[in-house]
Amino acid sequence: MMTNRERDSLKAFREEEAQRERLEAEEIDRPIREATEQLRATHRKLALVERERLTTVPDPERWLDPAVGPETRMTAKQAGEFNREQAQLYRESHPDTYWSDELLDLLSAYFNKEQLRLITAQMLERLVERFAAVGLLPERPAEPEPEPIIEEQPVPAIEPETHVGIDPLTGAEREYSARELERMTADEYRRAFKITKAGITLPTRAAF
């Protein structure tokens, strides 16, 4: 059987071994962590450069669809109709894209910055993908959670209050409603329920 001193020594040894193993694992993982962090930093820098190209500075990756090259000629009216048709074509082929005023502003600002007057669906597709890659694409707002459906509990039918008495005309048993009782005279009430004067008990004077 181990003594308390031996138990304490064994516990301290195990803790030292665990600490040594953690340090060794950290040392092995350190180059990977450093490389990963460096890659993330590079990605952040590239994303910042790409954001500037898309929003402020001239874009060296500006792409013009050959279908609307420099030789293409249209009037302002024709160009407007062409751009609307191409935008509709893009929206129909990309239903998952959240088409918001913010996105329209981003697209318009880019095309004005790059002096692009004729825009095809392919140009929109490439540009939206670039916006998404650097986090510029507006997100669709979260839909509100549906209100819980509360099932209406059926209201139990309230049976009208009735009293069983006798029909004075036929002598047969019948039910009287509370409304009928309220409209009865004292004599009618006694006849309906066979109440005689002998059956009425009056309180004694001591009760007053």
Sequence and secondary structure as in RCSB ss.txt:
>XXXX:A:sequence
MMTNRERDSLKAFREEEAQRERLEAEEIDRPIREATEQLRATHRKLALVERERLTTVPDPERWLDPAVGPETRMT
AKQAGEFNREQAQLYRESHPDTYWSDELLDLLSAYFNKEQLRLITAQMLERLVERFAAVGLLPERPAEPEPEPII
EEQPVPAIEPETHVGIDPLTGAEREYSARELERMTADEYRRAFKITKAGITLPTRAAF
>XXXX:A:secstr
   HHHHHHHHHHHHHHHHHHHHHHHHHHHHHHHHHHHHHHHHHHHHHHHHHHHHTS  TT    GGG TT    
HHHHHHHHHHHHHHHHHH TTS   HHHHHHHHHHHHHTT     HHHHHHHHHHHHHTT S             
           EEEEE TTT  EEEEEHHHHHH  HHHHHHHHT  GGG     GGG 
